[in-house]
C-alpha cells in the first residue's frame, strides 16, 4: 500500500459529524474512480497506485470501553455485547443517513461509545461507481482489461458470514458493527435494480411480497386513488422501468403512464408508493417458488426494511376451510430445502407477536368481521412450504409429515420468506388466502380460480396494507429480540 494512502482515522464528536464525514469520503472515492475510468476510456492510461489507493470505501469504527456492567436495554438493537472496538465499511451513506444516525445516537447516548471515521482497505468495485452501469459499455475496453487496472467485484469478498454467525473472531481485530459490509450492500443494491426494474433508492421500508400479478393490478388502482387525495400522505408511485406517477396528474395521463411501464422485462417487478416521511410501501411480485423468495430477500435485507409480509395464495388442507378463507401462519414446516444449510429445518422460526396481532386487527378492520365470525374465515396455524409445485403427486410420501405438523395450508414461498427474515433480522409475517383445497377435491381450475381472484384479491391486499399502517406506529417494538442472537452486531 502506498505510504501516502489515507489510512488514518479521525475521531468525531457526534453521530451527525460521523455521517457527514462518511458522505464526504464516499463521494470523494466514487468521484476519484469515476474520473480515472473516464480518463482510461479516453486515453487508455491506467490509474497510478496512488490514484487507485483512493478507490476505497469509508470505514466507521466505534469504541466501547465498559467501566461497569453494560446497561440493560429493552430494545433489540443498538446494543453492545461487550467492550471492544466495532467496525464496518459503509456505502451510500447519504441514502442510509437516517438509519446510521438512529444506530449511532443510541450507542453514543446509552453506552458512551466514541466514533472514528477513516478510509478502509476495502476497494470499491468499478461497476458500482456509475449510476446506470451502461456507462461501462463505451469504448473498446473489455471487462478483463478493466479488471487489470480497477477493483472488481470478487465473490470471495462478498458473503453473509456475519449474518450466519460463521465469522471468525481474531484478537486485536475489530468486531463486526453491522450485518453487511459495504461490498455486500453494493452487490445487492445492483441486483435489486436488475430483478425489480427499479432504482434501489425507490424501495420503501414497508414491503409486501406476492406471487400473483393480480395483486399488482389492485395495488396500482389503490395507489392511484391514494395519490388523488390531496390531504393524503402519499406523494408518488414509481413503476418498473422508472415510470413515475406524480400527485395531481389527470386520469388519462395516469393510464398512459401505467401502460408504458415495461414491467414484463423484469423477473420480480416492484412498485413503490412513496410518502412524505419516507415510510412508504413497496409491493414486489416475486413469482413462484422458494428460489425466488430467497433471492429477493437476500437483496432486500441490505436496505434494513422494517418488515416484509407475504400476501399470496395457498392450498387449504382442512375440510372446514373454504375458498377465500385466510391463513395467518404461526409456524412453518419448511420443505423448501433452499436454506437447510444456513437455517436447518430443526431450527424453529418463531411467530412475531406484533405482526400477528397487526394482521389480525387489520382483518377485523377491513372485513368488518370479528369474534366467531372472523374465526370462520381466518385460521391460525402451520403452513407447509414446498420446492415442488406438484407435491400432490407425492401425496403418499408426504401425508405423514403433513399430518404430524398439523399444517392447515401449503404454498411455495412463505416458509422461505419467514426463515430469511429470521436469518437476516427483518421482521416477517404471512397472511395467505385459500385458492384451492387439493386434499378435498377442490383443485385449482380456470373457471373457479378466476371467480375467486376477482372476489378475494382486493380484500386480501387491503388487509396487508392496513397491517403495515398499524405497524408503522410500533417500529421500536417491531424489531423483536427474538431475531437477535447472543453474539450480535450492534447495528440493526
N, C-alpha and C positions, 0 to 999 in steps of 0.2 A: 504494500500500500504506500502511495507517495507520502512523503513526510508532511507535506502541506495539505493533505486531506483533512477536511474539517471533522475532527473526531471528538473534540472537547464538548462536554455537556455543561449547560448553563442552568443554574438554579433560577427558578421563577417564583415570584411571591404569591401568586393567586392562580386558581384554575383558569380564569379568563385570560391571564397573561400566557399561560401554558398553551391554550388553544390557539391564540393569535400567533405564537411563535411556531407552532406546528404548521399552521397555514402558510406562514412565510417560507418555511423550509421546504414544504411540499411543493409550493408554487415555484420556488427557485429551482428545485431539482427537475421538475417537469419541463420548465422553460429551457433549462440548460440542455437536456437531452433532445428536446424538440428542435432547438436551434442546431445542435450537432447533426441531427438526422437531415434537416433541410440542407445543411452545408454539404453533407455527404451525397445527397441526391443531386445537388447542383454541380459538385466538383469531383466527387469520388474520394475526397480526403477524409480519412478516418479520424476520430477524436483521439487526442493525446491521452496518456494515462492520467494526467492531472484533470483533463476535462471529464474523463469517464468517472473519476472519483466523485464527481458532483451528481451523478445519476443515482442517488441513494434515498431511500425512504427516511423520513424523520423518525426518531425514537422517543418514546415517553417513558420516563422512569419515576417510580415512587419509592420513597424510602420510609419504612415504618420501624421505629425503634421503641418498642413497648417498655415502659418503665414500671408497668404493673400488669395485672390481668387485663386482656383486651375487653373493651366494653361489650356488653351483650345487646345486640340489636335485633329487633323482630323482623326487619325486612330481610329478604332473601339474598340481596346483592349489595355491592359496595361495602364489602366486609373483608378484613384481613384474617387469614387463618393463623398467622403468627408473624413475628418480627422478621424483617429482612428487606431486600430490595426486589421490586417487581418491575417488569419492563415488557413493552411490546412495541413493534413498529406500527406506524399509522399511515393509512392512505386516505385521501379525500377528507381531510379534517374539517373543511368548511361545511361539507354536507353533514358530517357527524357532530357538528358543534353542540347541539342540544344534548345529545347522548353523552358526549365526553364531559360536558360541564356537569351534568347530573351525577355521573360517577365520581368525578374529582371533588366536587363540592362536599359530598357525603364523606369521602375518605379523608379529606383535609379537616373538616369540621369535627368529625367523631373520633378520629384516630391521631390527629396532629401530623399526618403524613407530609413529607416535603417532596417537592416536584422538581425534576430536572428534565430539560429537553435538549436534544442534540441530533446529530446525523448518525444513522446506523451504518452497519456494514452490509445491509441487505440492499442489493441493487433493484431498481425499478425496471422490469422487463420493457423493452422498447415498444411492443404493441400497445401498451397501456398509456402511452403519453399523448396519443391523439384521441379526440372525442369520438369520431365516427369509425376510424380504422381503415377506411378506404384511402386515406392519405398515403398509406404504405404501398399502395398499388402503383404508384407513379414510378416512371423510370424503368431501367433495365436491371435493377439490383434484385437478386433473388433473396429468399429468406435465409438460405445458408450463407450468403455473402454478408448480409446484415449481422448474422449471428457471430461472425468473426470479429466484429468491432463494437457491437452493442449488447447489453444484457438481454438474455432470452428467458421466456417462461420455462423453468426447469421443474418437472414433476417431483423431483427429489426434494425441492424446496417448498412444496405445497402439500399440506396434509392436515388431518384432523387429530393429530396425536394429543393435543391438549384437551379437546372436547371428549375424546375417547379415553382419556386417562392413561395413555401409554407413553407419555413424555417422560424422559429420564432426568432426574434432578442431579446436578453436579455441584459440589461445594464451590464457593466463590463465583457462582453464576447466578444471574437474576432469575427469579421465579416468574412464571407467566402472569401478566397483568390482565390479559383478555383471552377469550377462547380462540380467536382468529387473529393471525398477524396480517400485515399489510399485503403480502403476496397472495395469501389465501383469499382475502377480501377482494382484491382486484381481479383475481381469476373468476370469482363468482359474479362480480358486477358485470363482466363482459359476457358471461354465459347467460345471465338474465336477459340481456339485450337480444342475444341470439334466439333464445327459446320463446320469449314473450312478445318480441317485436316492440318493446318499449324502452325508452331511456330509463336506466335504473333509478334515476332521481325521481321518476314519477311514481314508483311503488310506494304505497302507503303503509302505515304501521298496523292497520287492522285488515286482515286478509281472510277472504273466503275462497275456498278451493272447491271446484265442482268437476264432475266428469260428463256433463251434458251441455251441449251448446244452447239448449232451450233456456237454461238459466242465464246465459249471456243476454239473450234477447230480452228477457224480463228485466235484467239488471239495467240495461241501456234505457228501456222505457221508464223505469223508476228514476234513474239518474237524470234524464231529461226533464221529468216532472219536478224533481228537486231543484234543478237549476232555474226553472221558471218561477220559483218562489223568491221574490226579491228580498225577503227577510230571512231566508234560509241560510245555513252555514256553508253551503257548498258553492264553489266558485268556477269549477272547470271539470270537464270529463275528457280524459285522454284515452283514445282508442289505439289498437295496434297499428304500427306504422307511423306513430306520432300525430295522427289526426286529432285535432283539439276542438272541442265544442265549448265555447265560452258562454257565460251567462248573457242573456239578452238577445240571442240570435232568434230569427223568425223560424217558424216550423219547416218551411221549405228548405232553408239553408241547413238546418239540423239534419233533415232526412238525407240531403245530398252528401253531407259530411259522413254520416253513418254508412251510406252506401259506398263511399270512397275508401273506407278502411280496408287495407289488404290483409285482413286477419287470417285468411286461409294460407298465407305464406309461412305462418309460424306454427311450430309444433304445439306450444302451450300459450295461446294468446291471452294477454292480460288487459284489464280495463280498470281505469283509475278515476275515482271520483274524489276530487281534492276539496279540502276545507281550508278556511282562513287560518285556523290554528294548527295546520299541519297534521291533523288527526283524521284524515280521510280513509276511504275504503278501497281496497283493490280486490277484484274478482279475477281469478285465474282458472281457465278451463284446462285442467291438467290432462284431459283424456283419460284413457282406461289403463289400469294396471299399476302394480307396486313399483315397477322400474321408473315410470314417470313420476310417481309420488315421491320417491326418494330423490330423484334427480332435481326436481324443482325446489324441494325443501332444503336440500344441501345448499342451494344458492340463496334462497330467500333468507336463510338463517343469518347471513352476514349483515343483513340490514337491521338485525336485532328488533324484529317486529314485536308488538305487544301480544299478539296471539294469531294463530291461524285456526280456522274452523272448516271442517269438511261438511258440505251440504250436497249430498248426492243421493243416488238410488241404491236400493239393496233388495235382496230376496228375503222375504219373510219366512221364518222357519216354524211358526206356530199356527195351528188351526184357527186360533182365536183372532189372529190378525186379519185385517182387510187391506185391500189395495188402497193406497193413500194414507195409511197409518204411518206414524213416526216411530223411529227407534233412536233413543238417546243412549249412546254407548257408555257404559260404565266399566267395561272390561273388553279385552281383545284376545281372541285365540289367533295367534299370528302364524298362519300357514303360508305366508308370502315368501319366506326364506331369504329375502334380499338383505336383511340386517342381522342375520343369525350370528355372524362373527362379531359385529360391533355391539349389538344388544341381544344376547342369546334369548331364545324364546322363554326360557325359565325365569327370566327377569320380569317381575310384574311391572306393568305400565299403569300407574295409578290414575284414577279419575281426579280431576281438579275441581274442588267443590265450587269455586267461584264461577267457573264456566258452566258446570252442570246446572247450578241454580239459575244463572242468567238465561240459559237456553230454555229451561222450563218456564221461567217467568215470561220470556218472550213468546212462548207458545200460548200462554194464557192471554197475553196482550193482543196477539194477532188473531187467534181463533175465537176469542171470547168465551172459550170453554174453560172449566175448572173442576176440581174435585173428581168425582167418579166419571163425569162426562169426559174430562180430559184424559183420564187413565185409560178409557176405552180406545183412545186414538194415539196416545203417546206412551210407549212402553220403554222402561229402562232395563238394559240387560247387556249380555256379551255379544259382540259382533265377531264373526269369523272372517278373516281376510285371506283370500287365496291368490296365488300367482297363476292359477289355471282357470280361465273363464268357464271351461267345460268340466268343472269339478263334479257336476251331476253324473257324468259318465263313469265316475269312480265312487259312486254312492255306497257301494257295498264295503269299500275300504274306509271311507270317511265317516260312515254312520256312527261308529262307536265314539270316535273323538268328538264329534259334534254333540252327541248325546251327553258325554261326560262333562263337556264345557257348559251345558245348559244354554247354549247360544240361541239367540232369538232372530238373528239376521246374518246374512252373508254378503260380502262385497269384495272389492279388489284393491282398495286404497286406504281405508280408514285405519287399519292396524299399523300400516307403514307410516302414515302421517302422524299418528299418535306416538309411535316409537321414535320417530325423528324429532318430534317436539321434546320428548323426554331426553333424548340423547343430546340435542343441541340447545336445550334450556329455553325453548319457546313454548309458552302456554298453548294448549291444544284442546280441541273438543270435536265431537262428531254428532250431527243430527241427520239421520238418513230417513228417506221416505220409501215405503214398501211399494215396489213396482210390479212384483210378481211373487208367487208362492210356489216354488218349484217342487216342494215335497207334497203338495196337496192338489196337484193337477192344474194350478193356475199359472201356466208358463207365459213368458212374455211373447205375445203375438201382436202383429202390427196394429190391428184394429183396437184391441183393448188398451194397448200401450199408448196409442195416440190420444184416446179419450182420457186416460189417466194423466198424461203430460199436460194437457190443456187445463185440467181441473186443479192439479196439485202444485205445479212449479211455482206459480206466483205466491201462494201462501207460504210454501216452504222457504223460498228466498227471503220473504219479508220477516220470517221468524229469525233467520240468520242475521239479517241486518238489525233487527230490534235487539238481538242479543249483544251485538257489538256496541250499540248505543248504551246499553246497560253497563257493559264492561268498561267503557271509556271513563266512567266515574270511579273505577276501582283499580287504577293502574298499579299502585304500590302493592296492594294485597294480591293482585292477579299473578304477579311473578312469584309463584309459590316456592317455599323452601323444599317442597317435595322434589323439585327439579335440581337441587344443588347437592353436590357431594361433600364429603368431609375435607377434601383436598381440592378446593375450588379457586379459580382465578377471581380476583376481586370484582372485575367488571361484569356487569350483567350480560 
